[in-house]
Amino acid sequence: MIEFRKTSKQFKILNPLKNFEEDSTTFEYRADPLTGRNTTVIKSMLGYVSKYLVSDPTLLKTAVNETQASCPFCPERVNSKTPKFTKDFLLEGRIISGEATIVPNLLGHAEQSALAILSKKHYLTLREFKTKLLVDGFKGAMAYLKRLHEANASIRYPIFAFNYLPPAGSSIFHPHMQILVRDRPFYLAELMIQKSKEYREQNDSKFWSDLIKAEKKGERYLYRSYGVDWLVPFAPLRGLNEVQAIVEGKSSFMELEDPEWLGLAEGVSKVLGFYGSLGYSCFNIIIISGPMDSRLSHFDVNLRIISRPGIQQWSFTDAWAAPYMLWDGEAVEEPEVFAEKARIHFRKRSPKNSIDEAKIPDI
Ligand SMILES: [Zn+2]
């Protein structure tokens, strides 16, 4: 069954910032309940790095203005500067879904790589990533995946990924989502699917249902809406304000229906709004699907979202050697403390936190 295993260690120093009094730092080793991967929670790290997490407003404004002049995703250039799908794949060349436009990626991270250009505006603050804009992107991406599935069913492992602004890995400012599809899963997707299968075999129970049940009344749980559960992971992957979502009972994007896409979009919009309230401007998201051609009884669609450092003169990065190259997780704050802050923000923004599922708007 689900285990939340952690061990605390102390490191003592004579601290020059406290007149060389004895001081100690707590390092908490946490094992991911599914994979066993270690994440070290370093409790005082957030205060140490927080000045790097917000953007310099002057630099940000300059970068927005300079990149807009030649941006291929802005409405006046999107038709002449972005690639089209080949005519045998899609006669129209591009997919339009509300405000979103789906185009092939000029140079992507997978053998089938497309982009959902999410907005007409070149730059959005994190509070401007509204639910409708994300729903348009998800629905356009699904139209692409369905066409791809018809054309070549062997390319069956899709991921949706967001890199927003250069500190999060994006070379183009304009808000967009990557649609990465391969004939083989990405490493983390394969690990999660495989470990979920092992858990099912060992416990005769589904890991993701057990996790939601274990977390639901606990201090890391956030809320449930439209069939999607939101929580802060016990052992974050990267640990900078990380939030996880689970679409219970749905193993692949192909099984998701409008309410679940709405639930994901609404949740992403809420979390980004929270990041915006903290002064952040950059983020990454991954949404992991099982194979498109089967229903797995042991896996559920999973989302992770993290904030990234801001745009600053010294190009600070949180891709330190330990988490980036040694494959360990590292969290700059206790997940339970971050979850409490998120809950307080969500309560302030939306007094009726759970939305009546009977009132699903037409999307
Ligand atoms: Zn643009």
Boltz pocket constraint, residues with backbone or C-beta under 6 A from the ligand:
constraints:
  - pocket:
      binder: B
      contacts: [[A, 67], [A, 68], [A, 71], [A, 72], [A, 73], [A, 74], [A, 120], [A, 121], [A, 122], [A, 123], [A, 174]]
      max_distance: 6.0
